[in-house]
Each structure stands twice: as C-alpha cells, then as structure tokens.
Amino acid sequence: MKIGFLGFGEVASTLSEELLARGVEVSTCLEGRSQRSVELAKSTGVGLFDSLIELVETSDILMSVVVPAEAVSVAKKVGGGFEGVYVDLNNVSPGTVKEAFTHIPNGKTVDGAIMGGIKNGLETPIIASGEFAENFAELNQYGMNIEVIGPEVGQASGLKMLRSAYTKGVSALLFEAFHAAYKMEVDETLLRYLTQSEGSHFPASANSRLTSSAYHSRRRAQEMEEVVKFLTEYTDPVISRATCEFFQSLPDKTGPMPKKPEKYGEVFRKVDKNRL
C-alpha cells in the first residue's frame, strides 16, 4: 500500500507517523511547499519527491489535505493521469469537492471529512462518501477509523460543513465573550461558572479553542467561506456569515503569530497591544 499526501501540515504529519509505524509506505511532494511543511515532512520520515508527477505515479491512494483555497488547484495539477484512489479531506463545500473531482476524471474519487481533532491520530473519526468510499475504507485494516456514510459525493463534505458551522461559530462567540471578560479581569470567574454547566473538560477545551482560533485564523476564514457558500443553498446563514467575518478580521487584530500560544491570555494581550 502506497499513500501520497498532497500538502503536509498537521493532519498529514500525524497520520503519516502512525501509518509508517504500521508498515504503510507514505510519501509527499516538496514542490511548492512552505519551509515549515518541508521541515515537517523531513522530520516525519516520509518518502520525499521533488515533483508532483513522481508522487502521483507511485501512489495507490492520494489524500488531499491542503488549505481550502488550494483544493481545486491541487486536483487540477494531479489531473487525468491518476487512476488510483483520490480522497479529498479538505474542509470545503460539496460544490468545491465536485469541482475538484472534474480534474480527476480517471481516478476513484472519494469525498472525505475529518470529524475530530487530528491529535487522536488514526483513531480520529473520518467519514467518506461516494462510489469508491469503500476503497478508501480499506485503510481501516491499518488502524484508521473511516466510516462510509453514503454513496454520493457531497454527503461527507456536507456534514463537515455543518459541523464547522457549529464549532467555529462557538469558537467565535467564546472569543468575544472571554476577551471582554479578560479586559474586565473576571475571565477566571467566568471560566469557573461556565465549567459548572459545561463540564470539567471546559477549561482545557476553551483555552484550546481560543488559542487555535488565533493561530489558525486565516485557514478558518477560508473554511467559513466554504460553509457560507454551502449553507446559502438551504438558508440565510446569518450567524455563519458573521463567524466568517470574525475570522477574516482576526489576523489584523492579533498581528503575526509564528507559533501557537499556550494560553489564551497571550492572544488577548496581542489583540489589545495592536489596538493601541
């Protein structure tokens, strides 16, 4: 089994490490990747190709794990020469997935979605839909947690959009509330009272949401653009549109963020400093 990752960030590196440990041959392409991605790929120990053509020619399964804005363009680069299993695992709308698949006419295309934090590695739930979803699910024998939910492209990515609308909407609301509480110097008290209703996991969860929102704000803005595009087909996405605008504006508020903050206070201090 030879797996190729298109894009190499947190998702690809986490899955690669565990797949390699289970004897799967994993590779990626360094062409056009950022220095961070290159260093991450080298440290993970995956096979490295200088060109996308080489990666495509040697892979049985290609997993696309790029930022939403690159989902279609990377599929276009892969093109009609690939006849293996092509899995779109990007946080994009069904319409974007279908557009990407028009560029893989000879591949066994699979609509996939990661439905949890990738920190759980191969145990992270992944849903898949489409005619060839079962082909992708064969990776369960190597420890992955893939559930085939239906035969249509768009079912998996649609569910991902709905989950994103909720989780990122909550994160945006949490950010606004806690920033105000932080400035009032009552954030720890608010945290204590919300923990009573939300459960003992809430402090760690809230801190993770707040720091991740700032660190990944640009990517989440792109993801919310996809959510709004999807939901517009069914309803007027008032809250999701506001969430999208929130994440679009967040990078200007926090300024450059070369590494993920450990505590939410670091984020709010940067926001307040940049407002001065």
Buried (B, 14 or more C-beta within 10 A) or exposed (E): BBBBBBBBBEBBBBBBBBBBEEEBBBBBBBEEBEEEBBEBBEEBEBBBBEEBBBBBEBBBBBBBBBBBBBBBEBBEBBBEEBEBBBBBBBBBBBBBBBBBBEBBEEBBBBBBBBBEEBEEBBEBEBBBBBEBBBBBBBBBEBBBBBBBBBEBBBBBBBBBBBBBBEEBBBBBBBBEBBBEBBEEEEBEEBBEEBBEEEEEEBBEBBBBBBBBBBBBBBBBBBBBBBBBBBBEEEEEBEBBBBBBBBBBEBBEBBEEBEEEBEEBBBBBBBBEEEEE
